[in-house]
Amino acid sequence: MCSNRNIPHLRMERAVTTTYEECRKNHAASIGKYAVDGCGEFMPAGEEGSGAALRCAACSCHRKYHKKVVRQVPNSGFVFSNLLTGNRSE
């Protein structure tokens, strides 16, 4: 069995996508109950990099209250990184 761990110029590049789904903020926590607002997906309220981008346009909650989902993009094969330039960084 061949292993590519010892070959520094062959490595698998794994891309990931991050999305934020339903809002989980408990709006009834102050009275000891549990109630969410039903927001199903985070939509930024402003431009990328601005403070408003961390607020949801639908429910006005901060992004941290929305369920974070990280998915790996399927590999399309080996990426021969830095093979032609001679740089061998791990």
N, CA, C and O atoms as a CHARMM CRD file, in Angstrom:
* protein
*
  360
    1    1 MET  N      0.84800  -1.18200   0.00000 PROA 1      0.00000
    2    1 MET  CA     0.00000   0.00000   0.00000 PROA 1      0.00000
    3    1 MET  C      0.89000   1.24100   0.00000 PROA 1      0.00000
    4    1 MET  O      1.83500   1.33700   0.78300 PROA 1      0.00000
    5    2 CYS  N      0.59000   2.15800  -0.85600 PROA 2      0.00000
    6    2 CYS  CA     1.39200   3.36700  -1.00900 PROA 2      0.00000
    7    2 CYS  C      0.81700   4.49100  -0.15200 PROA 2      0.00000
    8    2 CYS  O     -0.39200   4.72600  -0.14900 PROA 2      0.00000
    9    3 SER  N      1.68100   5.17100   0.56300 PROA 3      0.00000
   10    3 SER  CA     1.25200   6.29400   1.38900 PROA 3      0.00000
   11    3 SER  C      1.92600   7.55900   0.88500 PROA 3      0.00000
   12    3 SER  O      3.11600   7.55800   0.57300 PROA 3      0.00000
   13    4 ASN  N      1.15700   8.63500   0.80900 PROA 4      0.00000
   14    4 ASN  CA     1.69900   9.90900   0.33100 PROA 4      0.00000
   15    4 ASN  C      2.11100  10.82700   1.46500 PROA 4      0.00000
   16    4 ASN  O      2.46400  11.98200   1.22300 PROA 4      0.00000
   17    5 ARG  N      2.07300  10.33900   2.70800 PROA 5      0.00000
   18    5 ARG  CA     2.42500  11.19500   3.84300 PROA 5      0.00000
   19    5 ARG  C      3.88400  11.61800   3.82900 PROA 5      0.00000
   20    5 ARG  O      4.21600  12.70500   4.30100 PROA 5      0.00000
   21    6 ASN  N      4.75000  10.78500   3.30300 PROA 6      0.00000
   22    6 ASN  CA     6.17900  11.08100   3.32600 PROA 6      0.00000
   23    6 ASN  C      6.65100  11.83300   2.08500 PROA 6      0.00000
   24    6 ASN  O      7.84000  12.12700   1.96500 PROA 6      0.00000
   25    7 ILE  N      5.76300  12.14400   1.17800 PROA 7      0.00000
   26    7 ILE  CA     6.11700  12.88400  -0.02600 PROA 7      0.00000
   27    7 ILE  C      5.57700  14.29800   0.13300 PROA 7      0.00000
   28    7 ILE  O      4.37500  14.51100  -0.02700 PROA 7      0.00000
   29    8 PRO  N      6.43400  15.27700   0.44500 PROA 8      0.00000
   30    8 PRO  CA     5.95100  16.62100   0.76500 PROA 8      0.00000
   31    8 PRO  C      5.27400  17.34100  -0.39300 PROA 8      0.00000
   32    8 PRO  O      4.44800  18.22200  -0.15100 PROA 8      0.00000
   33    9 HSD  N      5.58800  17.00400  -1.64000 PROA 9      0.00000
   34    9 HSD  CA     4.99000  17.73200  -2.75300 PROA 9      0.00000
   35    9 HSD  C      3.66400  17.13200  -3.21200 PROA 9      0.00000
   36    9 HSD  O      3.03000  17.68000  -4.11300 PROA 9      0.00000
   37   10 LEU  N      3.23300  16.03000  -2.62100 PROA 10     0.00000
   38   10 LEU  CA     1.91900  15.46000  -2.90300 PROA 10     0.00000
   39   10 LEU  C      1.06700  15.58500  -1.65800 PROA 10     0.00000
   40   10 LEU  O      1.40100  15.01900  -0.61700 PROA 10     0.00000
   41   11 ARG  N     -0.00500  16.30400  -1.74700 PROA 11     0.00000
   42   11 ARG  CA    -0.89800  16.39900  -0.60400 PROA 11     0.00000
   43   11 ARG  C     -2.32000  16.62100  -1.09500 PROA 11     0.00000
   44   11 ARG  O     -2.55300  17.18800  -2.16200 PROA 11     0.00000
   45   12 MET  N     -3.23600  16.17100  -0.30500 PROA 12     0.00000
   46   12 MET  CA    -4.64100  16.32400  -0.64600 PROA 12     0.00000
   47   12 MET  C     -5.10700  17.69100  -0.16200 PROA 12     0.00000
   48   12 MET  O     -4.91700  18.03900   1.00400 PROA 12     0.00000
   49   13 GLU  N     -5.70000  18.44500  -1.03300 PROA 13     0.00000
   50   13 GLU  CA    -6.29400  19.72400  -0.66700 PROA 13     0.00000
   51   13 GLU  C     -7.76000  19.46100  -0.34900 PROA 13     0.00000
   52   13 GLU  O     -8.48500  18.90700  -1.17600 PROA 13     0.00000
   53   14 ARG  N     -8.19500  19.85000   0.82800 PROA 14     0.00000
   54   14 ARG  CA    -9.58400  19.64700   1.21600 PROA 14     0.00000
   55   14 ARG  C    -10.25100  21.01100   1.38400 PROA 14     0.00000
   56   14 ARG  O     -9.87500  21.80500   2.24500 PROA 14     0.00000
   57   15 ALA  N    -11.22000  21.25200   0.56300 PROA 15     0.00000
   58   15 ALA  CA   -11.96500  22.50500   0.64400 PROA 15     0.00000
   59   15 ALA  C    -13.20000  22.29000   1.51300 PROA 15     0.00000
   60   15 ALA  O    -13.81000  21.22100   1.49500 PROA 15     0.00000
   61   16 VAL  N    -13.55100  23.30600   2.26200 PROA 16     0.00000
   62   16 VAL  CA   -14.74300  23.23100   3.10000 PROA 16     0.00000
   63   16 VAL  C    -15.63900  24.42700   2.81200 PROA 16     0.00000
   64   16 VAL  O    -15.17500  25.49700   2.41900 PROA 16     0.00000
   65   17 THR  N    -16.93100  24.21900   3.01800 PROA 17     0.00000
   66   17 THR  CA   -17.88500  25.31600   2.93100 PROA 17     0.00000
   67   17 THR  C    -18.55800  25.44600   4.28700 PROA 17     0.00000
   68   17 THR  O    -18.86100  24.44400   4.93500 PROA 17     0.00000
   69   18 THR  N    -18.78900  26.66400   4.71100 PROA 18     0.00000
   70   18 THR  CA   -19.44300  26.92900   5.98800 PROA 18     0.00000
   71   18 THR  C    -20.73800  27.67300   5.72300 PROA 18     0.00000
   72   18 THR  O    -20.75500  28.70200   5.04800 PROA 18     0.00000
   73   19 THR  N    -21.81900  27.13800   6.26400 PROA 19     0.00000
   74   19 THR  CA   -23.10800  27.80900   6.16800 PROA 19     0.00000
   75   19 THR  C    -23.69800  27.92600   7.56500 PROA 19     0.00000
   76   19 THR  O    -23.32000  27.18700   8.47500 PROA 19     0.00000
   77   20 TYR  N    -24.61200  28.84700   7.72300 PROA 20     0.00000
   78   20 TYR  CA   -25.30400  29.03900   8.99500 PROA 20     0.00000
   79   20 TYR  C    -26.78600  28.82700   8.73800 PROA 20     0.00000
   80   20 TYR  O    -27.39400  29.51400   7.91700 PROA 20     0.00000
   81   21 GLU  N    -27.35500  27.87000   9.45000 PROA 21     0.00000
   82   21 GLU  CA   -28.74200  27.49300   9.20200 PROA 21     0.00000
   83   21 GLU  C    -29.66800  28.07700  10.25600 PROA 21     0.00000
   84   21 GLU  O    -29.52800  29.24900  10.60700 PROA 21     0.00000
   85   22 GLU  N    -30.60400  27.29900  10.76900 PROA 22     0.00000
   86   22 GLU  CA   -31.67400  27.82400  11.61400 PROA 22     0.00000
   87   22 GLU  C    -31.15700  28.53100  12.86800 PROA 22     0.00000
   88   22 GLU  O    -30.11800  28.18200  13.42800 PROA 22     0.00000
   89   23 CYS  N    -31.91900  29.52900  13.28000 PROA 23     0.00000
   90   23 CYS  CA   -31.59000  30.30800  14.46900 PROA 23     0.00000
   91   23 CYS  C    -31.96900  29.50600  15.70800 PROA 23     0.00000
   92   23 CYS  O    -33.05600  28.93200  15.78000 PROA 23     0.00000
   93   24 ARG  N    -31.07100  29.47200  16.67400 PROA 24     0.00000
   94   24 ARG  CA   -31.30400  28.71900  17.90200 PROA 24     0.00000
   95   24 ARG  C    -31.41700  29.61000  19.13300 PROA 24     0.00000
   96   24 ARG  O    -31.35200  29.11900  20.26000 PROA 24     0.00000
   97   25 LYS  N    -31.58100  30.89600  18.93300 PROA 25     0.00000
   98   25 LYS  CA   -31.67400  31.79700  20.07800 PROA 25     0.00000
   99   25 LYS  C    -32.96400  31.51700  20.84400 PROA 25     0.00000
  100   25 LYS  O    -34.05100  31.48700  20.26800 PROA 25     0.00000
  101   26 ASN  N    -32.82400  31.31500  22.15100 PROA 26     0.00000
  102   26 ASN  CA   -33.96800  31.05300  23.01700 PROA 26     0.00000
  103   26 ASN  C    -34.53000  32.39100  23.48400 PROA 26     0.00000
  104   26 ASN  O    -33.94700  33.04800  24.34700 PROA 26     0.00000
  105   27 HSD  N    -35.64600  32.78700  22.92000 PROA 27     0.00000
  106   27 HSD  CA   -36.25600  34.07400  23.24800 PROA 27     0.00000
  107   27 HSD  C    -37.03000  34.04100  24.56500 PROA 27     0.00000
  108   27 HSD  O    -37.43200  35.08900  25.07100 PROA 27     0.00000
  109   28 ALA  N    -37.24100  32.85700  25.12200 PROA 28     0.00000
  110   28 ALA  CA   -38.00600  32.73900  26.37000 PROA 28     0.00000
  111   28 ALA  C    -37.13300  32.29300  27.53900 PROA 28     0.00000
  112   28 ALA  O    -37.65300  31.82800  28.55400 PROA 28     0.00000
  113   29 ALA  N    -35.82600  32.42600  27.41100 PROA 29     0.00000
  114   29 ALA  CA   -34.92000  31.97800  28.46900 PROA 29     0.00000
  115   29 ALA  C    -35.13200  32.73600  29.77200 PROA 29     0.00000
  116   29 ALA  O    -34.95500  32.16900  30.85100 PROA 29     0.00000
  117   30 SER  N    -35.50300  33.98900  29.69000 PROA 30     0.00000
  118   30 SER  CA   -35.66700  34.80000  30.90600 PROA 30     0.00000
  119   30 SER  C    -36.82800  34.31800  31.78000 PROA 30     0.00000
  120   30 SER  O    -36.86400  34.61600  32.97400 PROA 30     0.00000
  121   31 ILE  N    -37.77000  33.58200  31.20200 PROA 31     0.00000
  122   31 ILE  CA   -38.89000  33.05900  32.00000 PROA 31     0.00000
  123   31 ILE  C    -38.79200  31.54400  32.18900 PROA 31     0.00000
  124   31 ILE  O    -39.74400  30.90100  32.63300 PROA 31     0.00000
  125   32 GLY  N    -37.62200  30.97800  31.84400 PROA 32     0.00000
  126   32 GLY  CA   -37.38800  29.55700  32.05900 PROA 32     0.00000
  127   32 GLY  C    -38.02900  28.64000  31.03300 PROA 32     0.00000
  128   32 GLY  O    -38.18800  27.44800  31.29500 PROA 32     0.00000
  129   33 LYS  N    -38.39100  29.15000  29.90500 PROA 33     0.00000
  130   33 LYS  CA   -39.01900  28.35700  28.83900 PROA 33     0.00000
  131   33 LYS  C    -38.09600  28.31300  27.62500 PROA 33     0.00000
  132   33 LYS  O    -37.00300  28.88000  27.63800 PROA 33     0.00000
  133   34 TYR  N    -38.55100  27.63400  26.57900 PROA 34     0.00000
  134   34 TYR  CA   -37.76800  27.53700  25.35000 PROA 34     0.00000
  135   34 TYR  C    -38.64800  27.90700  24.16100 PROA 34     0.00000
  136   34 TYR  O    -39.66800  27.26300  23.91800 PROA 34     0.00000
  137   35 ALA  N    -38.26200  28.92900  23.43100 PROA 35     0.00000
  138   35 ALA  CA   -38.99800  29.35200  22.23800 PROA 35     0.00000
  139   35 ALA  C    -38.02800  29.97600  21.24400 PROA 35     0.00000
  140   35 ALA  O    -37.27500  30.88700  21.58800 PROA 35     0.00000
  141   36 VAL  N    -38.05100  29.48100  20.00900 PROA 36     0.00000
  142   36 VAL  CA   -37.22200  30.04900  18.94600 PROA 36     0.00000
  143   36 VAL  C    -38.12600  30.79500  17.97500 PROA 36     0.00000
  144   36 VAL  O    -39.34100  30.59300  17.96200 PROA 36     0.00000
  145   37 ASP  N    -37.52400  31.65900  17.16300 PROA 37     0.00000
  146   37 ASP  CA   -38.32700  32.51400  16.28000 PROA 37     0.00000
  147   37 ASP  C    -38.67500  31.88200  14.93400 PROA 37     0.00000
  148   37 ASP  O    -39.48900  32.43600  14.19600 PROA 37     0.00000
  149   38 GLY  N    -38.08800  30.75000  14.60100 PROA 38     0.00000
  150   38 GLY  CA   -38.41800  30.07200  13.35100 PROA 38     0.00000
  151   38 GLY  C    -37.58400  30.48500  12.16000 PROA 38     0.00000
  152   38 GLY  O    -37.84700  30.03300  11.04500 PROA 38     0.00000
  153   39 CYS  N    -36.59100  31.32600  12.35800 PROA 39     0.00000
  154   39 CYS  CA   -35.70900  31.73200  11.26100 PROA 39     0.00000
  155   39 CYS  C    -34.95300  30.49400  10.77800 PROA 39     0.00000
  156   39 CYS  O    -34.28200  29.83300  11.57100 PROA 39     0.00000
  157   40 GLY  N    -35.05300  30.17900   9.50100 PROA 40     0.00000
  158   40 GLY  CA   -34.48700  28.94800   8.97700 PROA 40     0.00000
  159   40 GLY  C    -33.09900  29.05000   8.38700 PROA 40     0.00000
  160   40 GLY  O    -32.44900  28.02700   8.17200 PROA 40     0.00000
  161   41 GLU  N    -32.62600  30.25900   8.11700 PROA 41     0.00000
  162   41 GLU  CA   -31.31700  30.41500   7.49100 PROA 41     0.00000
  163   41 GLU  C    -30.76700  31.80800   7.76300 PROA 41     0.00000
  164   41 GLU  O    -31.50200  32.79400   7.71100 PROA 41     0.00000
  165   42 PHE  N    -29.46800  31.88500   8.05500 PROA 42     0.00000
  166   42 PHE  CA   -28.81500  33.16500   8.29600 PROA 42     0.00000
  167   42 PHE  C    -28.63800  33.90800   6.98100 PROA 42     0.00000
  168   42 PHE  O    -28.11900  33.35600   6.01000 PROA 42     0.00000
  169   43 MET  N    -29.07100  35.16100   6.95500 PROA 43     0.00000
  170   43 MET  CA   -28.87100  36.04400   5.80700 PROA 43     0.00000
  171   43 MET  C    -28.20800  37.31700   6.32400 PROA 43     0.00000
  172   43 MET  O    -28.82400  38.04600   7.10000 PROA 43     0.00000
  173   44 PRO  N    -26.97000  37.60800   5.91800 PROA 44     0.00000
  174   44 PRO  CA   -26.27800  38.79800   6.41500 PROA 44     0.00000
  175   44 PRO  C    -27.05600  40.07500   6.11600 PROA 44     0.00000
  176   44 PRO  O    -27.61700  40.23600   5.03200 PROA 44     0.00000
  177   45 ALA  N    -27.08000  40.97200   7.08500 PROA 45     0.00000
  178   45 ALA  CA   -27.80300  42.23200   6.92700 PROA 45     0.00000
  179   45 ALA  C    -26.94800  43.32000   6.29100 PROA 45     0.00000
  180   45 ALA  O    -27.44500  44.41400   6.02200 PROA 45     0.00000
  181   46 GLY  N    -25.66200  43.03900   6.04300 PROA 46     0.00000
  182   46 GLY  CA   -24.78000  44.04800   5.46400 PROA 46     0.00000
  183   46 GLY  C    -23.71100  43.43200   4.59100 PROA 46     0.00000
  184   46 GLY  O    -23.69000  42.22300   4.35900 PROA 46     0.00000
  185   47 GLU  N    -22.82600  44.28300   4.11500 PROA 47     0.00000
  186   47 GLU  CA   -21.72700  43.86100   3.25200 PROA 47     0.00000
  187   47 GLU  C    -20.70200  43.04500   4.03200 PROA 47     0.00000
  188   47 GLU  O    -20.51800  43.25200   5.23100 PROA 47     0.00000
  189   48 GLU  N    -20.03900  42.12000   3.34900 PROA 48     0.00000
  190   48 GLU  CA   -18.98600  41.29900   3.94800 PROA 48     0.00000
  191   48 GLU  C    -17.91300  42.19800   4.56200 PROA 48     0.00000
  192   48 GLU  O    -17.44700  43.13800   3.91700 PROA 48     0.00000
  193   49 GLY  N    -17.52700  41.91900   5.78100 PROA 49     0.00000
  194   49 GLY  CA   -16.51600  42.70600   6.47400 PROA 49     0.00000
  195   49 GLY  C    -17.07400  43.80100   7.36000 PROA 49     0.00000
  196   49 GLY  O    -16.35100  44.34700   8.19300 PROA 49     0.00000
  197   50 SER  N    -18.33300  44.13100   7.19900 PROA 50     0.00000
  198   50 SER  CA   -18.93600  45.16200   8.04700 PROA 50     0.00000
  199   50 SER  C    -19.54500  44.51700   9.28700 PROA 50     0.00000
  200   50 SER  O    -19.75500  43.30400   9.32400 PROA 50     0.00000
  201   51 GLY  N    -19.82200  45.31600  10.28200 PROA 51     0.00000
  202   51 GLY  CA   -20.44700  44.80900  11.49800 PROA 51     0.00000
  203   51 GLY  C    -21.84500  44.28100  11.25000 PROA 51     0.00000
  204   51 GLY  O    -22.29100  43.35000  11.92100 PROA 51     0.00000
  205   52 ALA  N    -22.53600  44.87200  10.28900 PROA 52     0.00000
  206   52 ALA  CA   -23.89700  44.43700   9.96600 PROA 52     0.00000
  207   52 ALA  C    -23.92500  43.04600   9.34400 PROA 52     0.00000
  208   52 ALA  O    -24.96700  42.39100   9.35400 PROA 52     0.00000
  209   53 ALA  N    -22.80500  42.58600   8.80500 PROA 53     0.00000
  210   53 ALA  CA   -22.74600  41.26000   8.19100 PROA 53     0.00000
  211   53 ALA  C    -22.88800  40.14600   9.22200 PROA 53     0.00000
  212   53 ALA  O    -23.14600  38.99700   8.86200 PROA 53     0.00000
  213   54 LEU  N    -22.72000  40.47700  10.50000 PROA 54     0.00000
  214   54 LEU  CA   -22.86600  39.47700  11.55600 PROA 54     0.00000
  215   54 LEU  C    -24.28400  39.41200  12.10800 PROA 54     0.00000
  216   54 LEU  O    -24.57500  38.58100  12.96800 PROA 54     0.00000
  217   55 ARG  N    -25.16100  40.27200  11.62800 PROA 55     0.00000
  218   55 ARG  CA   -26.57500  40.27500  12.03800 PROA 55     0.00000
  219   55 ARG  C    -27.41000  39.65200  10.93300 PROA 55     0.00000
  220   55 ARG  O    -27.14300  39.86400   9.75000 PROA 55     0.00000
  221   56 CYS  N    -28.41600  38.88600  11.31700 PROA 56     0.00000
  222   56 CYS  CA   -29.30700  38.24500  10.35600 PROA 56     0.00000
  223   56 CYS  C    -30.37500  39.24200   9.90400 PROA 56     0.00000
  224   56 CYS  O    -31.01600  39.89300  10.72900 PROA 56     0.00000
  225   57 ALA  N    -30.55700  39.35300   8.60300 PROA 57     0.00000
  226   57 ALA  CA   -31.56000  40.26500   8.06100 PROA 57     0.00000
  227   57 ALA  C    -32.97700  39.78300   8.36500 PROA 57     0.00000
  228   57 ALA  O    -33.90200  40.59300   8.42400 PROA 57     0.00000
  229   58 ALA  N    -33.15900  38.48300   8.55600 PROA 58     0.00000
  230   58 ALA  CA   -34.49400  37.93400   8.79200 PROA 58     0.00000
  231   58 ALA  C    -34.93900  38.06400  10.24400 PROA 58     0.00000
  232   58 ALA  O    -36.08100  38.43900  10.51000 PROA 58     0.00000
  233   59 CYS  N    -34.04400  37.75700  11.19100 PROA 59     0.00000
  234   59 CYS  CA   -34.46500  37.72400  12.59800 PROA 59     0.00000
  235   59 CYS  C    -33.72300  38.72200  13.49000 PROA 59     0.00000
  236   59 CYS  O    -34.06200  38.85200  14.66600 PROA 59     0.00000
  237   60 SER  N    -32.74100  39.41500  12.97000 PROA 60     0.00000
  238   60 SER  CA   -31.93200  40.41100  13.68600 PROA 60     0.00000
  239   60 SER  C    -31.03200  39.82700  14.76700 PROA 60     0.00000
  240   60 SER  O    -30.47400  40.57600  15.56900 PROA 60     0.00000
  241   61 CYS  N    -30.88000  38.51200  14.80700 PROA 61     0.00000
  242   61 CYS  CA   -29.98800  37.87500  15.78300 PROA 61     0.00000
  243   61 CYS  C    -28.55900  37.86900  15.25100 PROA 61     0.00000
  244   61 CYS  O    -28.33600  37.96000  14.04300 PROA 61     0.00000
  245   62 HSD  N    -27.59700  37.76100  16.15900 PROA 62     0.00000
  246   62 HSD  CA   -26.19900  37.63300  15.78100 PROA 62     0.00000
  247   62 HSD  C    -25.98500  36.26800  15.13200 PROA 62     0.00000
  248   62 HSD  O    -26.71200  35.31900  15.42600 PROA 62     0.00000
  249   63 ARG  N    -25.00200  36.16900  14.26200 PROA 63     0.00000
  250   63 ARG  CA   -24.70600  34.92500  13.54800 PROA 63     0.00000
  251   63 ARG  C    -24.40300  33.76700  14.48900 PROA 63     0.00000
  252   63 ARG  O    -24.65000  32.61300  14.13900 PROA 63     0.00000
  253   64 LYS  N    -23.86900  34.05500  15.68400 PROA 64     0.00000
  254   64 LYS  CA   -23.49700  32.98400  16.61500 PROA 64     0.00000
  255   64 LYS  C    -24.70200  32.16700  17.08500 PROA 64     0.00000
  256   64 LYS  O    -24.53100  31.04200  17.55400 PROA 64     0.00000
  257   65 TYR  N    -25.90700  32.70600  16.97100 PROA 65     0.00000
  258   65 TYR  CA   -27.10400  31.96800  17.37600 PROA 65     0.00000
  259   65 TYR  C    -27.58200  30.99300  16.30200 PROA 65     0.00000
  260   65 TYR  O    -28.43700  30.14900  16.56900 PROA 65     0.00000
  261   66 HSD  N    -27.04900  31.10200  15.11500 PROA 66     0.00000
  262   66 HSD  CA   -27.45100  30.21800  14.02000 PROA 66     0.00000
  263   66 HSD  C    -26.56200  28.98100  13.99000 PROA 66     0.00000
  264   66 HSD  O    -25.36400  29.05800  14.26000 PROA 66     0.00000
  265   67 LYS  N    -27.15700  27.84800  13.66000 PROA 67     0.00000
  266   67 LYS  CA   -26.44500  26.57000  13.61200 PROA 67     0.00000
  267   67 LYS  C    -25.38400  26.61700  12.51500 PROA 67     0.00000
  268   67 LYS  O    -25.69400  26.84600  11.34600 PROA 67     0.00000
  269   68 LYS  N    -24.12700  26.39800  12.90800 PROA 68     0.00000
  270   68 LYS  CA   -23.00800  26.41500  11.96300 PROA 68     0.00000
  271   68 LYS  C    -22.83300  25.01500  11.38700 PROA 68     0.00000
  272   68 LYS  O    -22.72900  24.03900  12.13100 PROA 68     0.00000
  273   69 VAL  N    -22.79900  24.92100  10.06000 PROA 69     0.00000
  274   69 VAL  CA   -22.62900  23.64300   9.38000 PROA 69     0.00000
  275   69 VAL  C    -21.40100  23.74800   8.48400 PROA 69     0.00000
  276   69 VAL  O    -21.34600  24.59000   7.58800 PROA 69     0.00000
  277   70 VAL  N    -20.41100  22.88100   8.73500 PROA 70     0.00000
  278   70 VAL  CA   -19.18700  22.84900   7.93900 PROA 70     0.00000
  279   70 VAL  C    -19.20200  21.55500   7.13700 PROA 70     0.00000
  280   70 VAL  O    -19.29400  20.46400   7.70000 PROA 70     0.00000
  281   71 ARG  N    -19.11100  21.68600   5.83000 PROA 71     0.00000
  282   71 ARG  CA   -19.12600  20.51900   4.94800 PROA 71     0.00000
  283   71 ARG  C    -17.84500  20.48600   4.13300 PROA 71     0.00000
  284   71 ARG  O    -17.35700  21.51700   3.66900 PROA 71     0.00000
  285   72 GLN  N    -17.30300  19.26700   3.96600 PROA 72     0.00000
  286   72 GLN  CA   -16.14000  19.10600   3.10400 PROA 72     0.00000
  287   72 GLN  C    -16.60900  18.94000   1.66900 PROA 72     0.00000
  288   72 GLN  O    -17.55100  18.19900   1.38800 PROA 72     0.00000
  289   73 VAL  N    -15.93900  19.63600   0.77100 PROA 73     0.00000
  290   73 VAL  CA   -16.21600  19.49200  -0.65000 PROA 73     0.00000
  291   73 VAL  C    -15.50400  18.22300  -1.10400 PROA 73     0.00000
  292   73 VAL  O    -14.33600  18.02300  -0.77000 PROA 73     0.00000
  293   74 PRO  N    -16.18300  17.36200  -1.85700 PROA 74     0.00000
  294   74 PRO  CA   -15.54100  16.11800  -2.30500 PROA 74     0.00000
  295   74 PRO  C    -14.24400  16.40000  -3.05800 PROA 74     0.00000
  296   74 PRO  O    -14.15900  17.33600  -3.85300 PROA 74     0.00000
  297   75 ASN  N    -13.24100  15.57300  -2.79100 PROA 75     0.00000
  298   75 ASN  CA   -11.94200  15.73500  -3.45200 PROA 75     0.00000
  299   75 ASN  C    -12.05200  15.35000  -4.91500 PROA 75     0.00000
  300   75 ASN  O    -12.71400  14.37300  -5.26500 PROA 75     0.00000
  301   76 SER  N    -11.40900  16.11500  -5.75300 PROA 76     0.00000
  302   76 SER  CA   -11.38200  15.79600  -7.17600 PROA 76     0.00000
  303   76 SER  C    -10.06800  15.12600  -7.54400 PROA 76     0.00000
  304   76 SER  O     -9.77400  14.95900  -8.72800 PROA 76     0.00000
  305   77 GLY  N     -9.27700  14.74100  -6.55900 PROA 77     0.00000
  306   77 GLY  CA    -8.00100  14.09000  -6.80700 PROA 77     0.00000
  307   77 GLY  C     -6.87400  14.83500  -6.12100 PROA 77     0.00000
  308   77 GLY  O     -7.10200  15.70100  -5.27600 PROA 77     0.00000
  309   78 PHE  N     -5.66700  14.48700  -6.49600 PROA 78     0.00000
  310   78 PHE  CA    -4.50000  15.11600  -5.90600 PROA 78     0.00000
  311   78 PHE  C     -4.28300  16.50500  -6.48100 PROA 78     0.00000
  312   78 PHE  O     -4.54200  16.75200  -7.65900 PROA 78     0.00000
  313   79 VAL  N     -3.81300  17.39000  -5.65100 PROA 79     0.00000
  314   79 VAL  CA    -3.37000  18.70100  -6.10100 PROA 79     0.00000
  315   79 VAL  C     -1.86500  18.71000  -5.90700 PROA 79     0.00000
  316   79 VAL  O     -1.37900  18.56600  -4.78500 PROA 79     0.00000
  317   80 PHE  N     -1.13700  18.87700  -6.97900 PROA 80     0.00000
  318   80 PHE  CA     0.31200  18.86200  -6.90300 PROA 80     0.00000
  319   80 PHE  C      0.78600  20.26300  -6.57600 PROA 80     0.00000
  320   80 PHE  O      1.15600  21.03100  -7.46500 PROA 80     0.00000
  321   81 SER  N      0.77100  20.58700  -5.29700 PROA 81     0.00000
  322   81 SER  CA     1.10000  21.94100  -4.87900 PROA 81     0.00000
  323   81 SER  C      2.60300  22.15800  -4.87100 PROA 81     0.00000
  324   81 SER  O      3.36500  21.33700  -4.36000 PROA 81     0.00000
  325   82 ASN  N      3.00300  23.25000  -5.43200 PROA 82     0.00000
  326   82 ASN  CA     4.39900  23.69200  -5.45400 PROA 82     0.00000
  327   82 ASN  C      5.33400  22.71000  -6.15600 PROA 82     0.00000
  328   82 ASN  O      6.54800  22.79300  -5.97200 PROA 82     0.00000
  329   83 LEU  N      4.81700  21.80300  -6.93700 PROA 83     0.00000
  330   83 LEU  CA     5.65400  20.81500  -7.60200 PROA 83     0.00000
  331   83 LEU  C      6.53900  21.46900  -8.66000 PROA 83     0.00000
  332   83 LEU  O      7.71500  21.12900  -8.78900 PROA 83     0.00000
  333   84 LEU  N      5.97500  22.40100  -9.41000 PROA 84     0.00000
  334   84 LEU  CA     6.73800  23.02400 -10.48300 PROA 84     0.00000
  335   84 LEU  C      7.67100  24.11400  -9.98700 PROA 84     0.00000
  336   84 LEU  O      8.68700  24.39100 -10.62500 PROA 84     0.00000
  337   85 THR  N      7.34700  24.73600  -8.86300 PROA 85     0.00000
  338   85 THR  CA     8.18500  25.82500  -8.36800 PROA 85     0.00000
  339   85 THR  C      9.34200  25.32800  -7.51700 PROA 85     0.00000
  340   85 THR  O     10.29500  26.06700  -7.27200 PROA 85     0.00000
  341   86 GLY  N      9.26700  24.09500  -7.07100 PROA 86     0.00000
  342   86 GLY  CA    10.33500  23.55400  -6.23900 PROA 86     0.00000
  343   86 GLY  C     10.15000  23.81800  -4.76300 PROA 86     0.00000
  344   86 GLY  O     10.93500  23.32400  -3.95400 PROA 86     0.00000
  345   87 ASN  N      9.12300  24.59000  -4.37800 PROA 87     0.00000
  346   87 ASN  CA     8.84600  24.84300  -2.96000 PROA 87     0.00000
  347   87 ASN  C      8.18400  23.61800  -2.36000 PROA 87     0.00000
  348   87 ASN  O      7.20000  23.11000  -2.89700 PROA 87     0.00000
  349   88 ARG  N      8.71600  23.15000  -1.26400 PROA 88     0.00000
  350   88 ARG  CA     8.16100  21.96000  -0.63200 PROA 88     0.00000
  351   88 ARG  C      7.79300  22.27700   0.80400 PROA 88     0.00000
  352   88 ARG  O      8.53000  21.94700   1.73400 PROA 88     0.00000
  353   89 SER  N      6.67400  22.90500   0.97400 PROA 89     0.00000
  354   89 SER  CA     6.21100  23.23200   2.32600 PROA 89     0.00000
  355   89 SER  C      5.12200  22.25400   2.71800 PROA 89     0.00000
  356   89 SER  O      4.32200  21.83000   1.88400 PROA 89     0.00000
  357   90 GLU  N      5.09600  21.89900   3.99500 PROA 90     0.00000
  358   90 GLU  CA     4.07900  20.96400   4.48700 PROA 90     0.00000
  359   90 GLU  C      3.08300  21.68500   5.32500 PROA 90     0.00000
  360   90 GLU  O      2.14500  21.07200   5.83400 PROA 90     0.00000
